[in-house]
Amino acid sequence: MGFIIENREQNSYPSQLQRFLGNGYVVADFGKSDATLLAKGHHPYVKEPEYQETKRFAKNSKQLLITLGQYFAGALFLFKTFVGR
């Protein structure tokens, strides 16, 4: 879980991805623990402030990568699949 890793500023997935991609990209993390994409679910993401931040960020972005449930879906596999490294 990203929220419990040691030295999160350096070791979190978004931080590692930013280092990998370099200064030509901006990596942001708008995650919300225990939120769901289901509008009528137990904790809808669309009702969280992070959702509005995500929309503002996406509006000004040329490229956007969204990972859902990355802690359970294998983020490294997704990254290698889409980036090819």
Secondary structure, DSSP 8 states (H G I E B T S, - for coil): -GGGSTTHHHHSHHHHHHHHH-TTS-------TT-BS-TTSSSBGGGSHHHHHHHHHHHT-S-----SSHHHHTHHHHHHHHH--
